[in-house]
């Protein structure tokens, strides 16, 4: 029996607090990038160029990260709250913690729905175990994920022998014992 996808994303469930500092205000968020642009009209901040965001052991690396803040009733950012509405990462996305790593061309996080979507040749590893698809959607509060195909021909270890339109998974039975 193949284990369900939540085994692969349990690290996200426990540690995806970088996208919502309000969940764990004691742990500071460190973001470094080549450039930062604040856009008050959109209630957003864009970080571009070698973006490196860390909170505790959680690390997100990407080419571009846009953080959208919650607006108050007047349409303005809630002053002093810093509550994140959504987070969009584009280009060479890597999110990791411990032995868990997720990659893709894009990552969207929706705070209200507590949903993460990793897309564009999305892959996730926990140790040696891997799952790949066009998109990986994870519902944080439900502990449930959906992996959808197609993937590129070399996404799995069979290099060119895979069929397009299918989800790929590589499970190492002994990996859980280590």
Phi, psi and omega in degrees: 000131179275130180294153180288162184300334180303334176301327183282332187247016180298330178295324179294316182303321184273340193224011185279032185286352179299330182277354177212088182300336180295335179288329182214072187291345182285334182265117182290150176259128179247122178235129174236142179201168177287333184207148175226133178232122176267130181239090184300324181296334179256001186051048183219162173229131180249126174251129181229152176079106176051050182289131180226106182245131182225142169216112186061232180270355181279134181228132172238128174238138182196170176281325182212135177230125176246125179253121178256130182262155178293138177263151174276186183298336180274000180090006179258158176299141176291113183293130177080345183279317181061026182283128183277132175271309176206162181225128180237123175246134181230135174086117175049051183284131173225128175232131185214155170201126182057232181269009178263134178219133174237139179225158177177179178275338183208148173224129177242133175237130179245108187297316183299318180273350184051054184232136177243132176237117175256123187224167180079081182057050184289136179221147176222137179234143165228108189063234180271347181285141184219145170227143183217147177191180176294317178221149171235118179250129181236127178262104189302313184287337182267345184062038185229144177223156178231127177247127182238142177274179003272165175241167178290161185299333183254021182292326178264182184282356183274006172037084173090351181267354184282158178265136179289157178086009183235149175283145180243143175215138174237116183246125176260107184303327181278352184297326181289337181281339184280000000 
